[in-house]
Amino acid sequence: MLFSSPQAITKNKTLQDLIEHLVGNRTLSMICIDKAHLFVQFGRSFRAEFQELKPLLFDKIVLHREAEKGVTLSVPVMFMTATFTKALLDEAEVISGLSLSNPRNIFWPTASGMEHRSVFLDVKYSSSAFAEF
């Protein structure tokens, strides 16, 4: 998992190269957008970096587009928010270039379905991302 701000991805050539490497070698296992409602709300007016993610990140993971099936991705993308509306979902599709509103792409677990997830997270803070990977 690569944890980064949109600003770091759009302003740091080394991080862009790392993303290219991870996607090209199929070693990036997921992209997660936390606070997705802010991704949309700020992306249109306040932070241009959110819109710059389309060519620098999202376009790189699209394997192919089909009119009736939408977009097939090489890396799953999770948009997390508790306050998304249909309008925000539509805007997220425009900003990212991804097809999110397909019913197979939306998963709303019950509270009990989220209780016992086993997750391992190994965090390394580094200014040498390539060396760490």
C-alpha positions in Angstrom: 0.0 0.0 0.0 1.3 3.4 -0.9 0.0 6.2 1.4 0.3 9.6 -0.1 -1.4 13.0 -0.5 -2.5 14.2 -3.9 0.0 17.0 -3.6 2.9 14.6 -3.2 1.8 12.5 -6.2 1.4 15.5 -8.5 4.5 17.4 -7.4 7.1 14.7 -6.8 8.6 13.1 -9.9 10.2 10.3 -7.9 6.8 9.3 -6.5 5.3 9.4 -10.0 8.1 7.1 -11.2 7.4 4.8 -8.2 3.7 4.7 -9.1 4.6 3.9 -12.7 6.9 1.1 -11.5 4.3 -0.4 -9.0 1.5 -0.3 -11.6 3.8 -1.7 -14.4 5.0 -4.6 -12.2 1.6 -5.2 -10.8 2.8 -4.7 -7.2 0.3 -2.0 -6.2 -2.5 -3.9 -4.5 -5.1 -1.1 -4.0 -5.7 2.6 -4.2 -7.8 4.0 -1.4 -9.3 7.5 -1.5 -10.3 8.4 2.1 -12.7 11.3 2.7 -13.9 10.9 -0.9 -16.5 13.6 -0.4 -13.6 16.1 0.0 -11.8 14.6 -3.0 -14.8 15.8 -5.0 -15.7 19.0 -3.2 -12.1 20.3 -3.1 -11.1 18.8 -6.4 -13.3 21.0 -8.4 -12.4 24.4 -6.9 -9.9 24.4 -4.1 -7.1 21.9 -4.9 -6.1 21.4 -8.5 -4.0 18.5 -7.5 -7.1 16.3 -7.2 -7.8 16.8 -10.9 -4.2 16.1 -11.8 -4.5 12.6 -10.4 -6.5 11.4 -13.4 -3.5 11.4 -15.8 -0.8 10.7 -13.2 -2.6 7.9 -11.4 -6.1 6.8 -12.5 -5.4 6.6 -16.3 -2.3 4.4 -15.5 -4.5 1.7 -13.9 -7.2 1.4 -16.7 -6.7 -1.8 -18.7 -9.6 -1.1 -21.0 -13.0 0.7 -21.3 -16.2 -0.9 -22.6 -19.4 1.1 -23.2 -21.7 -1.4 -21.5 -19.4 -2.7 -18.8 -17.5 0.4 -17.9 -13.8 0.4 -17.0 -11.6 -2.6 -16.2 -8.8 -1.7 -13.8 -5.5 -3.4 -13.0 -5.7 -2.2 -9.4 -8.9 -2.0 -7.3 -9.8 1.5 -6.1 -11.8 2.2 -2.9 -13.5 5.5 -2.3 -14.3 5.8 1.4 -16.8 8.2 2.8 -19.9 8.3 4.9 -21.5 11.3 3.2 -21.5 10.6 -0.5 -24.5 11.7 -2.5 -25.4 10.7 -6.1 -24.2 14.1 -7.3 -20.8 13.6 -5.5 -20.5 10.1 -7.0 -21.1 11.6 -10.5 -18.4 14.2 -9.9 -16.0 11.6 -8.6 -16.4 9.8 -11.9 -15.6 12.9 -13.8 -12.5 13.8 -11.8 -11.1 10.2 -11.8 -12.3 9.1 -15.2 -13.5 5.8 -13.6 -17.0 4.2 -13.7 -18.0 4.0 -10.0 -21.8 3.9 -10.1 -22.1 0.4 -11.5 -24.0 -1.6 -8.8 -21.2 -4.3 -8.7 -18.8 -1.5 -7.7 -20.7 -0.3 -4.6 -20.5 -2.3 -1.4 -22.3 -1.3 1.7 -21.5 -3.8 4.5 -23.5 -4.0 7.6 -21.9 -2.9 10.9 -21.5 -6.5 12.0 -19.9 -7.3 8.6 -17.1 -4.8 9.4 -16.4 -6.0 13.0 -13.9 -8.8 12.6 -11.7 -7.8 9.7 -8.1 -9.0 10.0 -5.8 -6.4 8.6 -2.0 -6.1 8.7 -0.4 -2.8 8.1 3.3 -2.2 8.0 4.2 1.4 8.0 7.6 2.9 6.9 8.2 6.6 6.7 10.9 7.3 4.2 12.1 9.9 1.8 13.6 7.0 -0.2 10.5 5.3 -1.5 12.2 3.2 -4.1 14.7 1.8 -1.6 11.9 0.8 0.8 10.0 -1.1 -1.9 
